[in-house]
Amino acid sequence: MPSLPPAYFDALYARDVDPWRFAASDYERAKYAATLAALPRPRYRQALEVGCSIGVLTAQLAPRCDALLAVDVADRALAEARTRCAALPQVALRRMVVPGDWPGGRFDLILLSEVLYYLDAADLARLADRVAASLAPGGDALLVHWTGETDYPQGGDAATEAFIAALAPVTRPLRQERHPRYRLDLLRRA
C-alpha cells in the first residue's frame, strides 16, 4: 500500500475536526503525559513536531521549547492548531507533506508521534534520511506510535523498527517503552 495521500487526511478532518479525539480522550491525555515525561531535557532550543494535527500535544510541548515548528498535511487541522496555540509565540505552524516537504535548519528535538505508519517503506526511508540530516549533534528524536491493528501502509511496530534501523548509523536508543496500546522510542544523535 502506498503512503496515505493528503486527500485522506483532508477527508477525515472535513468530517470531524478531531477524528482521533486528541482533545478529549483519556488515552491521549495519558500518552501525551508519557511523551513529555520521556523527554530527557527540560528545554529544547529548536524543536520540530511532524504531524501536529490540531495542536493538542503542540501546546503542551511548547513551554519546553525556545522555538517549535509544528507541521501537518491537513489545512483544517492546522487552522485548529493555530487557534489552540495562538498565545504561544514560540510556535510556528506550517503545512508540509513529509518526506517530500521538509524544513531547513537543525533541530535538537524531532517528535514523530503517530505518523510513521502512514508512510510506505520508500517514504519511511526518505523520512529517516531527512531526520538524520536535520537532527543536531546530541539531539533527540522521539517516536510514539500505536501498536494495534491498522489499515495503514504499515503497523506501528514495523514502521518504528524500520525507522530505528534506518537511523542506527547516526543515533542510539536512549529509552524504549511499551505501553498497552503504544510504544515510545527515544533516540539520540551521537
C-alpha positions as CSV (number, residue, x, y, z in Angstrom):
1,M,0.0,0.0,0.0
2,P,1.4,3.4,-0.9
3,S,1.8,6.3,1.6
4,L,-1.5,7.9,2.5
5,P,-2.1,11.0,0.4
6,P,-3.1,14.4,1.8
7,A,-6.7,13.9,0.5
8,Y,-7.1,11.0,3.0
9,F,-6.5,13.4,5.9
10,D,-8.4,16.3,4.3
11,A,-11.5,14.0,4.2
12,L,-11.1,12.9,7.8
13,Y,-10.9,16.5,9.1
14,A,-13.8,17.6,6.8
15,R,-16.0,15.1,8.7
16,D,-14.6,15.8,12.2
17,V,-12.1,18.4,13.3
18,D,-10.8,16.0,16.0
19,P,-11.2,12.5,14.4
20,W,-8.9,10.7,16.9
21,R,-10.3,12.6,20.0
22,F,-6.9,14.2,20.8
23,A,-8.6,16.9,22.9
24,A,-10.9,14.7,24.9
25,S,-9.5,11.2,25.2
26,D,-8.1,9.9,28.5
27,Y,-5.9,7.6,26.4
28,E,-4.4,10.5,24.5
29,R,-4.0,12.6,27.7
30,A,-2.0,9.8,29.4
31,K,0.0,9.2,26.2
32,Y,0.9,12.9,26.0
33,A,1.9,12.9,29.6
34,A,4.2,9.9,29.0
35,T,5.6,11.6,25.8
36,L,6.5,14.7,27.7
37,A,7.9,12.8,30.7
38,A,10.2,10.8,28.3
39,L,12.0,13.9,27.1
40,P,15.4,13.9,28.9
41,R,15.9,17.7,28.8
42,P,13.8,20.3,30.5
43,R,14.2,22.6,27.4
44,Y,15.0,22.4,23.7
45,R,16.3,25.3,21.6
46,Q,14.8,24.2,18.2
47,A,12.1,21.5,18.0
48,L,10.2,20.0,15.1
49,E,6.9,18.2,15.6
50,V,5.8,16.2,12.5
51,G,2.1,15.5,12.3
52,C,0.9,18.1,14.8
53,S,-2.8,17.6,13.9
54,I,-5.0,20.1,15.9
55,G,-2.1,21.1,18.2
56,V,-3.1,19.5,21.5
57,L,0.4,18.0,22.1
58,T,2.0,21.0,20.4
59,A,0.5,23.3,23.1
60,Q,1.8,21.1,25.8
61,L,5.3,20.8,24.3
62,A,5.7,24.5,23.5
63,P,6.6,25.6,27.1
64,R,9.7,23.4,26.8
65,C,10.9,24.9,23.5
66,D,12.5,28.2,22.6
67,A,11.2,27.6,19.1
68,L,8.8,24.9,17.9
69,L,7.9,24.3,14.3
70,A,4.8,22.1,14.1
71,V,3.8,20.7,10.7
72,D,0.8,18.8,9.3
73,V,-0.6,17.9,5.9
74,A,-4.2,19.0,6.6
75,D,-5.2,22.6,6.4
76,R,-8.3,22.2,8.7
77,A,-6.1,20.6,11.4
78,L,-3.6,23.4,11.1
79,A,-6.4,26.0,11.5
80,E,-7.5,24.4,14.7
81,A,-3.8,24.2,15.9
82,R,-3.4,27.9,15.2
83,T,-6.3,28.7,17.4
84,R,-5.1,26.4,20.1
85,C,-1.5,27.8,20.0
86,A,-2.4,31.5,19.4
87,A,-0.9,32.6,22.8
88,L,2.3,30.7,22.2
89,P,4.7,32.9,20.2
90,Q,7.4,30.3,20.0
91,V,5.2,28.0,17.9
92,A,5.2,28.2,14.1
93,L,2.7,26.1,12.2
94,R,3.2,25.1,8.6
95,R,1.6,22.8,6.0
96,M,4.0,20.2,4.8
97,V,3.7,16.8,3.2
98,V,6.7,14.9,4.6
99,P,9.0,13.5,3.5
100,G,8.7,15.4,0.2
101,D,8.5,18.7,2.1
102,W,11.0,19.4,4.8
103,P,12.1,22.5,6.7
104,G,15.6,23.8,6.6
105,G,17.7,24.1,9.7
106,R,18.8,21.8,12.5
107,F,16.7,20.6,15.4
108,D,17.7,19.4,18.9
109,L,14.3,17.7,19.2
110,I,12.3,16.0,16.4
111,L,9.0,14.5,17.6
112,L,7.2,11.9,15.3
113,S,4.0,10.9,17.1
114,E,1.5,8.7,15.3
115,V,2.9,9.4,11.8
116,L,5.4,6.7,10.7
117,Y,2.8,4.1,9.8
118,Y,1.1,6.4,7.3
119,L,4.2,6.0,5.1
120,D,5.2,3.2,2.8
121,A,8.7,1.7,3.1
122,A,10.3,4.1,0.5
123,D,8.8,7.3,2.1
124,L,9.8,6.0,5.6
125,A,13.4,5.6,4.4
126,R,13.3,9.1,2.9
127,L,11.9,10.5,6.2
128,A,14.7,8.8,8.1
129,D,17.2,10.4,5.8
130,R,15.6,13.8,6.4
131,V,15.7,13.3,10.2
132,A,19.3,12.1,10.1
133,A,20.3,15.3,8.1
134,S,18.3,17.6,10.4
135,L,19.0,16.3,13.9
136,A,21.6,18.3,15.6
137,P,24.6,16.6,17.3
138,G,23.3,15.4,20.7
139,G,19.7,15.9,19.5
140,D,16.8,13.7,20.4
141,A,14.2,12.0,18.2
142,L,11.1,10.8,20.0
143,L,8.8,8.3,18.3
144,V,5.4,7.5,19.7
145,H,3.2,5.0,17.9
146,W,0.0,3.0,18.3
147,T,0.8,-0.8,18.2
148,G,-2.6,-2.1,17.5
149,E,-4.1,-3.2,14.2
150,T,-4.2,-0.6,11.4
151,D,-5.4,-0.3,7.9
152,Y,-2.4,2.0,7.1
153,P,0.6,1.1,4.9
154,Q,2.4,-0.2,7.9
155,G,1.8,-1.2,11.5
156,G,3.2,0.8,14.3
157,D,5.9,-1.7,15.3
158,A,7.0,-2.5,11.8
159,A,7.3,1.2,10.9
160,T,9.1,2.1,14.1
161,E,11.6,-0.7,13.8
162,A,12.4,0.1,10.2
163,F,12.8,3.8,11.1
164,I,15.1,3.0,14.1
165,A,17.2,0.7,11.8
166,A,17.5,3.4,9.2
167,L,18.7,5.9,11.8
168,A,21.1,3.4,13.5
169,P,24.2,4.8,11.8
170,V,23.7,8.2,13.5
171,T,21.5,7.6,16.6
172,R,21.3,5.2,19.5
173,P,18.2,4.3,21.6
174,L,18.1,6.0,25.0
175,R,14.7,4.8,26.0
176,Q,12.3,2.2,24.7
177,E,9.0,1.6,26.4
178,R,5.9,-0.5,25.6
179,H,2.6,0.5,26.9
180,P,-0.6,-1.5,26.5
181,R,-1.6,0.3,23.2
182,Y,1.5,2.2,22.1
183,R,5.3,2.3,22.1
184,L,7.7,5.1,22.9
185,D,11.2,5.2,21.5
186,L,13.7,7.9,22.3
187,L,16.8,8.1,20.1
188,R,19.8,10.4,20.5
189,R,22.2,11.5,17.8
190,A,25.9,10.8,18.7
